[in-house]
Amino acid sequence: MLSRPRTEEETLSAWIFEPGHTEAAFRARHMMVTWVRGAFKDVHGQMEFDLDNCLDTRFSGQIDAGGL
């Protein structure tokens, strides 16, 4: 089955990260003994995912690190 080429609007899938529904989690090694885990709750940003070429996916965002 052949399909028509996708338009630019059809190949880019845009996602918006909503504060309150999104978090950025991390973990870091402490003195080579244990892992310390944490999360930032105040995340704002967006991502554009290219369905035809996932390597062209773009992300922009801001994380409030004031709570560290």
BAGU-627504 format. One record per residue (C-alpha): residue number from 0; x, y, z. Coordinates in nm, 2 decimals. Each point is the difference from the previous one (the first is absolute). Example, Ala and Ser with C-alpha at 12.3 -4.5 7.8 and 13.67 -1.06 7.14 Angstrom:
<pts>
+-----+--------+--------+--------+
: num :      u :      v :      w :
+-----+--------+--------+--------+
:   0 :   1.23 :  -0.45 :   0.78 :
:   1 :   0.14 :   0.34 :  -0.07 :
+-----+--------+--------+--------+
</pts>
This chain:
<pts>
+-----+--------+--------+--------+
: num :      u :      v :      w :
+-----+--------+--------+--------+
:   0 :   0.00 :   0.00 :   0.00 :
:   1 :   0.14 :   0.34 :  -0.10 :
:   2 :  -0.06 :   0.31 :   0.19 :
:   3 :   0.04 :   0.37 :  -0.09 :
:   4 :   0.29 :   0.19 :   0.15 :
:   5 :  -0.07 :   0.17 :   0.33 :
:   6 :  -0.03 :   0.38 :   0.03 :
:   7 :   0.22 :   0.18 :   0.25 :
:   8 :  -0.29 :   0.03 :   0.24 :
:   9 :  -0.06 :  -0.37 :  -0.02 :
:  10 :   0.36 :  -0.10 :   0.07 :
:  11 :   0.06 :   0.23 :   0.30 :
:  12 :  -0.18 :  -0.10 :   0.32 :
:  13 :   0.01 :   0.28 :   0.26 :
:  14 :  -0.01 :  -0.06 :   0.37 :
:  15 :  -0.03 :   0.26 :   0.27 :
:  16 :   0.13 :  -0.08 :   0.35 :
:  17 :  -0.25 :   0.13 :   0.26 :
:  18 :   0.12 :   0.10 :   0.35 :
:  19 :  -0.18 :  -0.22 :   0.25 :
:  20 :  -0.01 :  -0.29 :  -0.24 :
:  21 :   0.37 :  -0.02 :  -0.09 :
:  22 :   0.31 :  -0.06 :   0.20 :
:  23 :   0.37 :  -0.05 :  -0.08 :
:  24 :   0.16 :  -0.27 :   0.20 :
:  25 :   0.37 :  -0.07 :   0.05 :
:  26 :   0.24 :  -0.22 :   0.20 :
:  27 :   0.36 :   0.06 :   0.10 :
:  28 :   0.27 :  -0.22 :   0.15 :
:  29 :   0.10 :   0.11 :   0.35 :
:  30 :   0.36 :  -0.09 :   0.10 :
:  31 :  -0.02 :  -0.31 :  -0.23 :
:  32 :  -0.21 :  -0.17 :   0.27 :
:  33 :  -0.36 :   0.08 :  -0.06 :
:  34 :  -0.24 :   0.18 :  -0.23 :
:  35 :  -0.17 :   0.33 :   0.09 :
:  36 :  -0.33 :   0.06 :  -0.19 :
:  37 :  -0.20 :   0.31 :  -0.05 :
:  38 :  -0.26 :   0.17 :  -0.21 :
:  39 :  -0.08 :   0.35 :  -0.12 :
:  40 :  -0.38 :   0.06 :   0.00 :
:  41 :   0.00 :   0.35 :  -0.17 :
:  42 :   0.07 :  -0.09 :  -0.36 :
:  43 :  -0.11 :   0.21 :  -0.30 :
:  44 :   0.07 :  -0.09 :  -0.36 :
:  45 :  -0.09 :  -0.16 :  -0.33 :
:  46 :   0.12 :  -0.27 :  -0.23 :
:  47 :  -0.05 :  -0.04 :  -0.38 :
:  48 :   0.03 :  -0.36 :  -0.10 :
:  49 :   0.06 :  -0.07 :  -0.37 :
:  50 :  -0.17 :  -0.33 :  -0.10 :
:  51 :   0.21 :  -0.05 :  -0.31 :
:  52 :   0.34 :   0.08 :   0.16 :
:  53 :   0.01 :  -0.04 :   0.38 :
:  54 :   0.35 :   0.14 :   0.00 :
:  55 :  -0.14 :   0.34 :  -0.09 :
:  56 :  -0.21 :   0.01 :   0.32 :
:  57 :   0.03 :   0.34 :   0.17 :
:  58 :  -0.04 :   0.08 :   0.37 :
:  59 :   0.00 :   0.32 :   0.19 :
:  60 :  -0.08 :   0.05 :   0.36 :
:  61 :   0.07 :   0.17 :   0.33 :
:  62 :   0.05 :  -0.17 :   0.34 :
:  63 :  -0.02 :   0.21 :   0.32 :
:  64 :   0.30 :  -0.12 :   0.20 :
:  65 :  -0.06 :   0.25 :   0.28 :
:  66 :  -0.11 :  -0.28 :   0.24 :
:  67 :   0.35 :  -0.16 :   0.01 :
+-----+--------+--------+--------+
</pts>
